[in-house]
Amino acid sequence: MAKDSTPHLQAIVQTAPQAGRYVWVITLVDFAAQLVKRTIVSDDTFTTSDAARVAGDAQLKAMAADK
């Protein structure tokens, strides 16, 4: 699980099984408010959990570069 954080916001990358393959899931959590702000799930599927995690980490880094 990878994290990109500010004081109370964290973006967390996880993987989840879907139809015999894996997807990445990026969740933005506001721990101060105890609230899930947003969840994004990949459209693409991956053969392994590790491949999904690497792709999710890359997506999170690309999104962070856009801010």
Secondary structure, DSSP 8 states (H G I E B T S, - for coil): -EEEE-SSEEEEEEEEEETTEEEEEEEEEETTTTEEEEEEE-SS-BSSHHHHHHHHHHHHHHHHHT-
